[in-house]
């Protein structure tokens, strides 16, 4: 019967030159699925970690006529092995053809395995199988262990329990020591390095039980999680706080699961959630509670807010406005809202409506600093909110102010007074001195060689179906400067062209430990490795030319920073632009890596004088005290500005 099942499965194959290889791959994938449901992306990632090769590459190798099939099509054809349970989701079919692993990590048909080892006893069909762990599962697994213990335990004990419970170790899954992993997850775990013990962070302990790692994460899962969190933290919770808790507990963002805003999720489930405005949400069952009713009674619709604003605008304005008038107006507005705290930005906006001038026209500091100068009246409650001491009580304490944002120029050891700066004549000689201090012309070739070696190691270690690896950033454009980040873009075949937040974070989380391990194996020390929203980031320590870390003044500024991006392979420039047009505004930045060749080509063909101007302009921008990081111009914008300005001046 097994042979007939195999023949039946093989007869449905449309594009396989090697049907045995197809059956081996199906058995390997089934073994990874066990009794769990996975998305195609999750299955591909787990396969790459387990077998050290890309499943897409396997499909390509055993296809014929140069027409490789996608993983989804392969699973659909192998219906004796797999059952498709939803969009891009699959699980192993009960009673599928059994396969056995042979030497070298490959699998063999069960009939072949029985001949090779006739004395081996067949495992019981209902024997429990250990779950397949991936990077994101480790956090939940450790959390469950610590919650069961209910007290701090040693790292040695944690490792022992983890291995017995999941048939693997933390180190095997994440590619680093347990201690290092716990340090990286300091928002979840309270790791005492001196005592060698670990416990759950107090914020996690206070919440509901962590969800089982095998549960499929879909919209209903998010609804259940939010409902439990509001019950534990409520009755009224900030939406941003909920989303932060969700990431802390589950290792993924809400938007990566539901592909939309949390606010839209609440609107789709009005029988569960009640939106209160001002960034708050509660549960429908709490609607009649006093704390909820107080917010419900507030004017929340746009029409109500307009009416209230127009009424406030009619109030008389003193002829001469003083700081005391500002204090009294802010106090009046907070009391009028009848809540514990109000957004400072909301107070400033309503002040402007009445006084026809911004509040900064009447005070000599930022609004938050002004409020802190009146601790007898105001209490800073955090998150950009302020309350009244007469409402919160005499024992209320303001949250500490954030550390001052000091521009990079002022962090340097050598500082000048305003008078000394005015006396400096900005001559060509001065600019050449600046250029020599920020440029790395003398080490450009060695820098490029280091980066190319990193690219080679990425190609060697990657489990992705790489089409090519492209070096970009300053090094790819023909110049290099202190503190500049290099860009490495991995162009990967068969990636989706949309919904980047759904699949990209998972790939980055999986790729990071693999990349760290590969670089370390060839003596390349990658430091400060982390996953950002759309890329990996790490630094290579400065060397003295012999591979030894150099003790250069500036230390961190002398290190070589590297960003690794992932981009789909587009069918051509027109297809790429079509995908960008079809994407939402929020998703369009994900297409930035796809233009790495065009950026490098444009800047690379500029004359040497233009590249020097780019370095000077970037240096100037790094010395400015921008009002926020979002307002600081990107390197690419500065490069385009210089190229455009030179073109205008030439004309």
Secondary structure by P-SEA (a helix, b strand, c coil): caaaaaaaaaaaccccccaaaaaaaaaaaaaaaccccccaaaaaaaaaaaccccaaaaaaaaccccccccaaaaaaaaccccccccccbbbbccccbbbbbccccccccaaaaaaaccccccccccccccccccccaaaaaaaaaaaaacccccaaaaaaaaaaaccccccccccccaaaaaaaacccccccccccccccccccccccccccccccccaaaaaaaaaaaaaaccccccaaaaaaaaaacccccccccccccaaaaaaacccccccccccccccccccccaaaaaaaaccccaaaaaaaaaaaaaccccccccaaaaaaaaaaaaaaaccccccaaaaaaaaaaaccccccccccccaaaaaaacccccccccccbbbbcccccccccccccccccccccccccccccaaaaaaccccaaaaaaaaaaaccccaaaaaaaaaaaaaaaaaacccccccccccccccccccccccbbbbbbbbccccccccccccaaaaaaaaaaaaaaaaaaaccccccccccccbbbbbbccccccccccccccccccbbbbbbbbbcccccaaaaaaaaaaccccccccccccaaaaaaaaaaaccaaaaaaaaaaaaaaaacccccccccccaaaaaaaaaaaaaaaac
